[in-house]
Every structure is written in C-alpha cells, then in structure tokens.
C-alpha cells in the first residue's frame, strides 16, 4: 500500500517524532511506497505559527534543507524495505511563497521527487489552525455572501498553485470545508464551477488526487475529498492515490481501515501511486504515476489492519 503525504516533528513543529520514526512505522505496517512531504519554508515572520516563534526565517529555510538531506539518507538506507519518495507540500500565503517555491525547486532540482499542491491560507490567514482563525479567514473576504466568496477565493488560490507548479498530487482538495464537512458545493454554484475547473485542469496535466485519511481524525465521516467532489473526479476520469497526511509515527496509516468502505461506496475501480523514474516528467521531477496492478480491494494490506 502507499501514502503520498506525511510530516514529522523533526521538521514540522505541529507534528511529532523523527522522520526516521515515521519511516520505521510505515515499514512496520507494510507500506510499499511512502511519501515524505514536509511543508516548504515560509518567508514572512508573521506567517510562522505560535510553536515556531523561536525560529528565524533563515532557520526555517535551513530546516527544510536538512529535511531533504535526511529524507534522501533514509531513502537510501531503507530502500530494501520500502520505496520512499522525497517531496514537499506547498504553501500559498502571498505571492512571495510562489516566487520562493520557484526558486527552491530550481535550487534543489533532482532532490525533490514530487510536489503535493495544497492551500492552507486565505488573505494570509490559516484556514486549518482552529475554528476561530478559520472564521476570521471567512470574514476577511469581500462579497455579499461570505461563505461563497471564501470558497471561490480558496479554489482560485488552489488553481494558481496547480497552474504554476503542476503538483503531482493534489493535496486535500476541499480543505476549505474543514470546519463544515457537511457543506455541499451544489449550494454554492460559483464555487462549484471553480472546483470543477481545478479538477479538470489537474486531470488534463496528469495529477493524482489524494484520498486523504486525515479528515477522518478531524470529525469528518469521509476522507478528503467529500463524495460530491470525488464523483466529479471519477466522472471525468481522474486518478486517485492514498495519503495518510500523518503528523508523526502515531498517525502513520491512521484510519486507513475506514478507506475501503468509502472507496467502494463511491465506485472507485482503480488506485494509483507514484514511483521514482530515471526519466524526469514534464516538470523536471523524477516520478511517474502507476496504476495498482492488483485489485486495491483485495490487497493484503487491508487484512493486516483488521
């Protein structure tokens, strides 16, 4: 089995454990492919989280470079037991983040196997920190309908990340409804059209959409994305991959046992994963998407979870 999205306390202050502990737990659970995807640095002091207040911006950048070194060490060390991929997860707080990511990818070309394309902020405000901060982000947008304007702004920001970086994995597609998981995009037609635009764009360039189990530990009944957007992905031939979005060894594979039921209800026939490729893809990164040969529903991984 596989996961394409993870963090460790060694390189992410809101996670736990070392990167090696995360890898060892993935090996223990029988993962065959596991993606290491720490957050990229942020570039304004105001954008650091409370737990990072003792860090300087230069230390944050150095920390990310240390992650790349350690991830590649572990990738080589544990190659006989697991196929590790070294990636990153995007941030888009201001235009500075996009410009800096361009420079980072250029600087570390050959060291970053893949990109998880995610949005965690709107108008410079985090949308996944806590509910009061999320509500502050909603109130910050212009528009007669704050909820609609917020959702539209989220999908517009996501589209910019997709268009500019062509991430191999689209991260938590509908994080914008984190604190309102029963929200239906059909009630917000302008936002739904933007979501469809993003989905079609990502399908066209070959992205994988992650089925992200982290939503299940955040009081959702489903992983990300919810069923309404998942159906759009499937209707247009989009490809799906699994992610645990773990934030430490305790969360590796967490709630994976609840994924098969959701996938079956949605009628998912195929799952995909990334693997290393000597030949770079069209964006200069050394991965390619591969369809699971075995029927995902009969994979022995699931029986080990029960």
C-alpha positions as a Markdown table, in Angstrom:
| # | Residue | x | y | z |
|---|---|---|---|---|
| 1 | Unk | 0.0 | 0.0 | 0.0 |
| 2 | Unk | 1.1 | 3.6 | -0.3 |
| 3 | Unk | 0.8 | 7.1 | 1.1 |
| 4 | Unk | 2.0 | 10.3 | -0.5 |
| 5 | Unk | 1.7 | 12.9 | 2.2 |
| 6 | Unk | 3.4 | 13.0 | 5.6 |
| 7 | Unk | 5.1 | 15.1 | 8.2 |
| 8 | Unk | 7.4 | 14.6 | 11.2 |
| 9 | Unk | 8.1 | 16.6 | 14.4 |
| 10 | Unk | 11.7 | 16.8 | 13.4 |
| 11 | Unk | 10.9 | 19.2 | 10.6 |
| 12 | Unk | 7.4 | 20.4 | 11.4 |
| 13 | Unk | 6.6 | 21.8 | 14.8 |
| 14 | Unk | 3.0 | 20.8 | 14.8 |
| 15 | Unk | 3.9 | 17.2 | 14.2 |
| 16 | Unk | 5.7 | 14.6 | 16.4 |
| 17 | Unk | 8.5 | 12.2 | 16.3 |
| 18 | Unk | 11.6 | 12.0 | 14.0 |
| 19 | Unk | 11.4 | 11.4 | 10.3 |
| 20 | Unk | 13.1 | 8.1 | 10.8 |
| 21 | Unk | 10.5 | 7.0 | 13.3 |
| 22 | Unk | 7.8 | 7.8 | 10.7 |
| 23 | Unk | 9.6 | 5.7 | 8.1 |
| 24 | Unk | 10.1 | 2.8 | 10.5 |
| 25 | Unk | 6.4 | 2.8 | 11.4 |
| 26 | Unk | 5.5 | 2.8 | 7.7 |
| 27 | Unk | 7.8 | -0.2 | 7.3 |
| 28 | Unk | 6.2 | -2.0 | 10.3 |
| 29 | Unk | 2.7 | -1.5 | 8.9 |
| 30 | Unk | 3.7 | -2.9 | 5.5 |
| 31 | Unk | 3.6 | 0.2 | 3.3 |
| 32 | Unk | 5.3 | -0.4 | 0.0 |
| 33 | Unk | 5.5 | 3.3 | -1.1 |
| 34 | Unk | 5.7 | 6.2 | 1.4 |
| 35 | Unk | 6.0 | 9.8 | 0.5 |
| 36 | Unk | 7.8 | 12.3 | 2.8 |
| 37 | Unk | 6.4 | 15.7 | 2.1 |
| 38 | Unk | 7.4 | 18.4 | 4.7 |
| 39 | Unk | 6.0 | 21.9 | 4.3 |
| 40 | Unk | 8.1 | 24.3 | 2.4 |
| 41 | Unk | 9.5 | 27.3 | 4.4 |
| 42 | Unk | 7.5 | 30.4 | 4.9 |
| 43 | Unk | 9.1 | 33.8 | 4.1 |
| 44 | Unk | 7.5 | 36.3 | 6.5 |
| 45 | Unk | 7.8 | 36.3 | 10.3 |
| 46 | Unk | 4.1 | 36.9 | 10.6 |
| 47 | Unk | 3.4 | 33.6 | 8.9 |
| 48 | Unk | 5.1 | 31.5 | 11.5 |
| 49 | Unk | 2.8 | 29.5 | 13.8 |
| 50 | Unk | 2.9 | 30.0 | 17.6 |
| 51 | Unk | 5.0 | 26.9 | 18.1 |
| 52 | Unk | 7.6 | 28.4 | 15.7 |
| 53 | Unk | 8.0 | 31.7 | 17.4 |
| 54 | Unk | 11.6 | 30.9 | 18.5 |
| 55 | Unk | 12.7 | 30.3 | 14.9 |
| 56 | Unk | 14.1 | 32.8 | 12.4 |
| 57 | Unk | 13.2 | 32.7 | 8.7 |
| 58 | Unk | 16.7 | 31.6 | 7.9 |
| 59 | Unk | 16.4 | 28.7 | 10.4 |
| 60 | Unk | 13.1 | 27.7 | 8.8 |
| 61 | Unk | 14.8 | 27.5 | 5.4 |
| 62 | Unk | 17.8 | 25.7 | 6.8 |
| 63 | Unk | 15.4 | 23.2 | 8.5 |
| 64 | Unk | 13.8 | 22.4 | 5.1 |
| 65 | Unk | 17.2 | 21.8 | 3.5 |
| 66 | Unk | 18.1 | 19.5 | 6.5 |
| 67 | Unk | 14.9 | 17.6 | 5.7 |
| 68 | Unk | 16.0 | 17.0 | 2.1 |
| 69 | Unk | 19.3 | 15.6 | 3.3 |
| 70 | Unk | 17.8 | 13.4 | 6.0 |
| 71 | Unk | 15.0 | 12.2 | 3.7 |
| 72 | Unk | 17.4 | 11.1 | 1.0 |
| 73 | Unk | 19.6 | 9.4 | 3.6 |
| 74 | Unk | 16.6 | 7.4 | 4.8 |
| 75 | Unk | 15.5 | 6.7 | 1.2 |
| 76 | Unk | 18.8 | 5.0 | 0.5 |
| 77 | Unk | 19.1 | 3.3 | 3.9 |
| 78 | Unk | 15.7 | 1.7 | 3.8 |
| 79 | Unk | 15.5 | 1.0 | 0.1 |
| 80 | Unk | 15.4 | -2.8 | 0.6 |
| 81 | Unk | 12.3 | -2.5 | 2.8 |
| 82 | Unk | 10.3 | 0.4 | 1.4 |
| 83 | Unk | 10.2 | 2.8 | -1.6 |
| 84 | Unk | 10.5 | 6.3 | -0.1 |
| 85 | Unk | 9.7 | 9.4 | -2.2 |
| 86 | Unk | 11.1 | 12.8 | -1.2 |
| 87 | Unk | 8.6 | 15.6 | -1.8 |
| 88 | Unk | 7.3 | 18.8 | -0.4 |
| 89 | Unk | 3.9 | 20.4 | 0.4 |
| 90 | Unk | 3.2 | 23.8 | -1.0 |
| 91 | Unk | 2.2 | 27.0 | 0.8 |
| 92 | Unk | 0.4 | 29.9 | -0.8 |
| 93 | Unk | 0.0 | 32.8 | 1.7 |
| 94 | Unk | 1.2 | 35.6 | -0.6 |
| 95 | Unk | 2.8 | 35.8 | -4.0 |
| 96 | Unk | 6.1 | 35.7 | -2.2 |
| 97 | Unk | 5.5 | 32.0 | -1.4 |
| 98 | Unk | 5.0 | 31.2 | -5.1 |
| 99 | Unk | 8.1 | 33.1 | -6.2 |
| 100 | Unk | 10.2 | 31.5 | -3.5 |
| 101 | Unk | 8.9 | 28.0 | -4.4 |
| 102 | Unk | 10.0 | 28.6 | -8.0 |
| 103 | Unk | 13.5 | 29.4 | -6.7 |
| 104 | Unk | 13.5 | 26.5 | -4.2 |
| 105 | Unk | 12.6 | 23.9 | -6.9 |
| 106 | Unk | 15.3 | 25.3 | -9.1 |
| 107 | Unk | 17.9 | 25.2 | -6.4 |
| 108 | Unk | 17.0 | 21.6 | -5.4 |
| 109 | Unk | 16.3 | 20.2 | -8.8 |
| 110 | Unk | 16.9 | 16.5 | -8.6 |
| 111 | Unk | 16.3 | 16.4 | -4.8 |
| 112 | Unk | 12.5 | 16.9 | -4.9 |
| 113 | Unk | 10.8 | 13.9 | -6.4 |
| 114 | Unk | 7.3 | 15.3 | -6.3 |
| 115 | Unk | 5.1 | 18.1 | -5.1 |
| 116 | Unk | 1.9 | 18.0 | -3.0 |
| 117 | Unk | -0.1 | 21.0 | -4.1 |
| 118 | Unk | -2.0 | 22.4 | -1.1 |
| 119 | Unk | -3.5 | 25.7 | 0.1 |
| 120 | Unk | -3.7 | 26.4 | 3.9 |
| 121 | Unk | -4.3 | 30.1 | 4.0 |
| 122 | Unk | -6.6 | 32.8 | 2.6 |
| 123 | Unk | -5.7 | 36.5 | 2.8 |
| 124 | Unk | -2.7 | 35.5 | 4.9 |
| 125 | Unk | -4.9 | 33.7 | 7.5 |
| 126 | Unk | -4.6 | 30.0 | 8.2 |
| 127 | Unk | -7.8 | 28.0 | 7.5 |
| 128 | Unk | -6.8 | 24.8 | 9.3 |
| 129 | Unk | -5.4 | 26.1 | 12.6 |
| 130 | Unk | -8.5 | 26.3 | 14.6 |
| 131 | Unk | -12.2 | 27.3 | 14.1 |
| 132 | Unk | -11.8 | 31.0 | 15.3 |
| 133 | Unk | -8.9 | 31.5 | 12.9 |
| 134 | Unk | -10.9 | 29.8 | 10.1 |
| 135 | Unk | -13.9 | 32.1 | 10.8 |
| 136 | Unk | -11.6 | 35.1 | 10.7 |
| 137 | Unk | -10.4 | 33.9 | 7.2 |
| 138 | Unk | -14.0 | 33.7 | 6.1 |
| 139 | Unk | -14.8 | 37.2 | 7.3 |
| 140 | Unk | -11.7 | 38.6 | 5.6 |
| 141 | Unk | -13.0 | 38.0 | 2.1 |
| 142 | Unk | -15.1 | 40.6 | 0.1 |
| 143 | Unk | -18.5 | 39.7 | -1.1 |
| 144 | Unk | -22.2 | 39.8 | -0.2 |
| 145 | Unk | -22.1 | 36.1 | 0.7 |
| 146 | Unk | -19.1 | 35.5 | 2.8 |
| 147 | Unk | -19.3 | 31.7 | 2.5 |
| 148 | Unk | -19.5 | 31.7 | -1.2 |
| 149 | Unk | -16.7 | 34.3 | -1.6 |
| 150 | Unk | -14.5 | 32.3 | 0.8 |
| 151 | Unk | -15.0 | 29.1 | -1.2 |
| 152 | Unk | -14.4 | 30.9 | -4.5 |
| 153 | Unk | -11.2 | 32.5 | -3.2 |
| 154 | Unk | -9.9 | 29.1 | -1.9 |
| 155 | Unk | -10.4 | 27.4 | -5.3 |
| 156 | Unk | -8.9 | 30.4 | -7.1 |
| 157 | Unk | -5.8 | 30.1 | -4.9 |
| 158 | Unk | -5.7 | 26.4 | -5.5 |
| 159 | Unk | -5.9 | 26.9 | -9.2 |
| 160 | Unk | -2.9 | 29.3 | -9.1 |
| 161 | Unk | -0.9 | 26.5 | -7.4 |
| 162 | Unk | -2.0 | 23.9 | -9.9 |
| 163 | Unk | -1.3 | 26.2 | -12.9 |
| 164 | Unk | 2.1 | 27.4 | -11.7 |
| 165 | Unk | 3.6 | 24.2 | -10.3 |
| 166 | Unk | 1.6 | 21.2 | -11.7 |
| 167 | Unk | 1.8 | 19.2 | -8.5 |
| 168 | Unk | 1.9 | 15.5 | -9.0 |
| 169 | Unk | -0.5 | 15.1 | -6.0 |
| 170 | Unk | -3.4 | 17.5 | -5.3 |
| 171 | Unk | -3.5 | 17.9 | -1.5 |
| 172 | Unk | -6.8 | 17.8 | 0.5 |
| 173 | Unk | -8.8 | 19.2 | -2.4 |
| 174 | Unk | -11.6 | 20.5 | -0.2 |
| 175 | Unk | -9.8 | 21.7 | 2.9 |
| 176 | Unk | -11.9 | 24.8 | 2.6 |
| 177 | Unk | -14.8 | 23.0 | 4.3 |
| 178 | Unk | -12.7 | 21.5 | 7.2 |
| 179 | Unk | -15.0 | 23.0 | 9.8 |
| 180 | Unk | -18.2 | 22.4 | 7.9 |
| 181 | Unk | -17.8 | 18.9 | 6.5 |
| 182 | Unk | -21.5 | 18.6 | 5.6 |
| 183 | Unk | -21.3 | 21.6 | 3.3 |
| 184 | Unk | -22.5 | 20.8 | -0.2 |
| 185 | Unk | -20.9 | 22.7 | -3.1 |
| 186 | Unk | -24.1 | 22.4 | -5.0 |
| 187 | Unk | -25.4 | 25.2 | -2.7 |
| 188 | Unk | -22.6 | 27.4 | -3.9 |
| 189 | Unk | -22.7 | 27.2 | -7.8 |
| 190 | Unk | -19.9 | 29.7 | -8.4 |
| 191 | Unk | -17.5 | 27.8 | -6.0 |
| 192 | Unk | -18.6 | 24.5 | -7.6 |
| 193 | Unk | -17.7 | 25.8 | -11.0 |
| 194 | Unk | -14.2 | 26.7 | -9.8 |
| 195 | Unk | -13.8 | 23.3 | -8.2 |
| 196 | Unk | -14.7 | 21.7 | -11.4 |
| 197 | Unk | -12.3 | 23.9 | -13.3 |
| 198 | Unk | -9.5 | 22.9 | -11.0 |
| 199 | Unk | -10.3 | 19.2 | -11.2 |
| 200 | Unk | -10.4 | 19.3 | -15.0 |
| 201 | Unk | -7.1 | 21.2 | -15.1 |
| 202 | Unk | -5.4 | 18.7 | -12.8 |
| 203 | Unk | -6.8 | 15.8 | -14.8 |
| 204 | Unk | -5.5 | 17.3 | -18.0 |
| 205 | Unk | -1.9 | 17.6 | -16.9 |
| 206 | Unk | -1.9 | 14.2 | -15.2 |
| 207 | Unk | -2.2 | 14.8 | -11.4 |
| 208 | Unk | -3.3 | 12.3 | -8.8 |
| 209 | Unk | -6.0 | 13.4 | -6.4 |
| 210 | Unk | -5.3 | 12.2 | -2.9 |
| 211 | Unk | -7.8 | 10.3 | -0.8 |
| 212 | Unk | -6.6 | 11.9 | 2.4 |
| 213 | Unk | -7.4 | 10.0 | 5.6 |
| 214 | Unk | -6.6 | 12.9 | 7.9 |
| 215 | Unk | -10.1 | 14.2 | 7.6 |
| 216 | Unk | -11.3 | 11.2 | 9.5 |
| 217 | Unk | -9.4 | 12.3 | 12.6 |
| 218 | Unk | -10.9 | 15.8 | 12.3 |
| 219 | Unk | -14.5 | 14.6 | 12.8 |
| 220 | Unk | -15.3 | 14.0 | 9.1 |
| 221 | Unk | -17.4 | 11.0 | 8.1 |
| 222 | Unk | -15.3 | 10.7 | 4.9 |
| 223 | Unk | -11.7 | 11.4 | 3.9 |
| 224 | Unk | -10.9 | 14.4 | 1.7 |
| 225 | Unk | -12.4 | 15.0 | -0.8 |
| 226 | Unk | -16.0 | 14.6 | 0.1 |
| 227 | Unk | -18.3 | 12.5 | -2.1 |
| 228 | Unk | -19.6 | 15.4 | -4.2 |
| 229 | Unk | -16.1 | 16.3 | -5.5 |
| 230 | Unk | -15.0 | 12.7 | -5.6 |
| 231 | Unk | -17.8 | 11.9 | -8.0 |
| 232 | Unk | -16.8 | 14.8 | -10.3 |
| 233 | Unk | -13.2 | 13.4 | -10.3 |
| 234 | Unk | -14.4 | 10.0 | -11.2 |
| 235 | Unk | -16.9 | 11.2 | -13.9 |
| 236 | Unk | -14.0 | 12.8 | -15.7 |
| 237 | Unk | -11.5 | 10.0 | -15.5 |
| 238 | Unk | -9.4 | 11.5 | -12.7 |
| 239 | Unk | -6.9 | 9.3 | -10.9 |
| 240 | Unk | -6.8 | 8.7 | -7.2 |
| 241 | Unk | -4.0 | 7.9 | -4.8 |
| 242 | Unk | -4.0 | 7.4 | -1.0 |
| 243 | Unk | -2.4 | 9.6 | 1.7 |
| 244 | Unk | -2.5 | 9.4 | 5.5 |
| 245 | Unk | -1.2 | 13.0 | 5.9 |
| 246 | Unk | 0.4 | 11.7 | 9.1 |
| 247 | Unk | 2.0 | 14.2 | 11.5 |
| 248 | Unk | 4.2 | 11.7 | 13.3 |
| 249 | Unk | 4.6 | 7.9 | 13.7 |
| 250 | Unk | 1.4 | 7.7 | 15.8 |
| 251 | Unk | -0.6 | 8.8 | 12.7 |
| 252 | Unk | 1.0 | 6.6 | 10.0 |
| 253 | Unk | -1.8 | 4.7 | 8.4 |
| 254 | Unk | -4.3 | 6.2 | 10.8 |
| 255 | Unk | -7.9 | 5.5 | 9.7 |
| 256 | Unk | -6.8 | 3.6 | 6.6 |
| 257 | Unk | -9.1 | 0.9 | 7.7 |
| 258 | Unk | -12.0 | 3.2 | 7.0 |
| 259 | Unk | -11.0 | 4.0 | 3.4 |
| 260 | Unk | -12.2 | 0.8 | 1.6 |
| 261 | Unk | -15.8 | 1.3 | 2.6 |
| 262 | Unk | -15.7 | 4.9 | 1.2 |
| 263 | Unk | -14.0 | 3.9 | -2.0 |
| 264 | Unk | -16.5 | 1.1 | -2.6 |
| 265 | Unk | -19.5 | 3.3 | -2.0 |
| 266 | Unk | -18.1 | 5.8 | -4.5 |
| 267 | Unk | -17.5 | 3.1 | -7.1 |
| 268 | Unk | -13.7 | 3.6 | -7.2 |
| 269 | Unk | -12.2 | 0.9 | -9.5 |
| 270 | Unk | -8.5 | 1.9 | -9.6 |
| 271 | Unk | -5.9 | 3.4 | -7.4 |
| 272 | Unk | -2.6 | 4.9 | -8.5 |
| 273 | Unk | 0.7 | 5.6 | -6.8 |
| 274 | Unk | 3.9 | 7.5 | -7.7 |
| 275 | Unk | 7.2 | 5.7 | -8.3 |
| 276 | Unk | 10.7 | 7.0 | -8.9 |
| 277 | Unk | 11.6 | 7.4 | -12.6 |
| 278 | Unk | 15.0 | 7.9 | -14.0 |
| 279 | Unk | 13.4 | 10.0 | -16.8 |
| 280 | Unk | 12.0 | 13.3 | -15.5 |
| 281 | Unk | 8.4 | 14.2 | -16.1 |
| 282 | Unk | 7.4 | 17.3 | -18.0 |
| 283 | Unk | 8.0 | 19.4 | -14.9 |
| 284 | Unk | 11.6 | 18.2 | -14.3 |
| 285 | Unk | 10.7 | 15.8 | -11.4 |
| 286 | Unk | 11.7 | 12.2 | -11.3 |
| 287 | Unk | 8.4 | 10.4 | -10.7 |
| 288 | Unk | 5.6 | 8.8 | -12.7 |
| 289 | Unk | 2.1 | 7.6 | -11.9 |
| 290 | Unk | 1.5 | 3.9 | -11.9 |
| 291 | Unk | -1.8 | 2.1 | -11.6 |
| 292 | Unk | -2.0 | -0.7 | -9.0 |
| 293 | Unk | -2.0 | -4.0 | -10.8 |
| 294 | Unk | -3.8 | -5.8 | -8.1 |
| 295 | Unk | -7.4 | -5.0 | -7.3 |
| 296 | Unk | -7.0 | -2.5 | -4.5 |
| 297 | Unk | -9.9 | -4.0 | -2.6 |
| 298 | Unk | -8.2 | -7.4 | -2.2 |
| 299 | Unk | -4.8 | -6.1 | -1.3 |
| 300 | Unk | -3.4 | -7.9 | 1.8 |
| 301 | Unk | -2.7 | -4.6 | 3.5 |
| 302 | Unk | -6.3 | -4.3 | 4.5 |
| 303 | Unk | -6.5 | -7.6 | 6.2 |
| 304 | Unk | -3.5 | -6.6 | 8.4 |
| 305 | Unk | -5.5 | -3.6 | 9.7 |
| 306 | Unk | -8.3 | -5.7 | 11.0 |
